[in-house]
Amino acid sequence: MSIRIQYAYLKQQCWLYRRNYPVALQPVLGAALKQSLKTGDARVAKARAAEVNAKYEEIVAKVCKKYAFHAGFDAGGRVT
C-alpha cells in the first residue's frame, strides 16, 4: 500500500518536496520550493515534509510582510 504525503512525491527511490509559491510572490521567490527529502522511507519522508512545509510557510510570511505595502498582498500571499 502506498502512502500519500501532501506536497511530496516519490521519484525513483527518493522522496521529493515541491510546493508552488503564491502567484503574487513568484516574481520574488520563483515558481516553487523544491527540495529532496533524502529518504526512500515514507514515514521519514512524511516527518521531513512537515518540517519543509513549516519552512515554506515561514518564507511566505516573511516575504508577504516585507513586500505587503508595495505589492498589496495579504498574509496568504494573495493580491488584495
N, C-alpha and C positions, 0 to 999 in steps of 0.2 A: 504494500500500500504506500502510495506516495504522499508526502506531506506538502501542504501549501503554506508558503511564507509570504506575507504581504511585501511587495516591492523587491522580492528576491526570486532568483531562478537558478536552476542547475544547468551549467554548461559543461559538457563532458563530465568531469567528476569534481567540479568545484562550484560552490555556490557564489553567486554574484548579486550585488545590491544595485538597483537602478530606480531612481525616482526623479521625475521631471520637476523642475522648478516652476513656480507660477509664471505665466506668460509675461506679466509685467516686470518680473525680475530677471528674465533671461538675458537682456542686454548687459546686465551687471554680472550675473553668475554663470552664464552659459545655459545650455539646454537642460542638463540633468546632473545629479550627483551619481557617479558610478564608482563602485568600489568592490574589490574582491573580498569575500568573507573568509578566504583562505582555509576552507574546510570542505570536505565532502560529506560530513556528518550533518544530517538535517537538524538534530537537536542543538548542536553547537551553532549552526548557521542561524537558527531562529533567535538565539540569545544575542549573537553578534549583529543581526539585522535590527534588533530592538535598540542596540547601542548606536548604530549608524543612523537610525531613524531619529533618535534624540539629537544627534549632531546636526542632522538636516533641519530639524525644527529650530534649533538654536541659530543656525546660519540664516535661515529665512527671517527669523525675528530680528536679528541684528541688522540685516540689510534693510528690512522694512522700516525699522526705527531710524536708521541713518538717512534713507532717501525719502521718507514719507512726506516731508514738507515739499520737496522738489518735484516728486513724480505723482503724488496723490494716491498712495497705496493705503489700504487698511492693514490691520495686524496679520491678516491671512495672505497678504501679498497680492490682493486683487485691486485693480484700478478702481478708484472711487469717483 
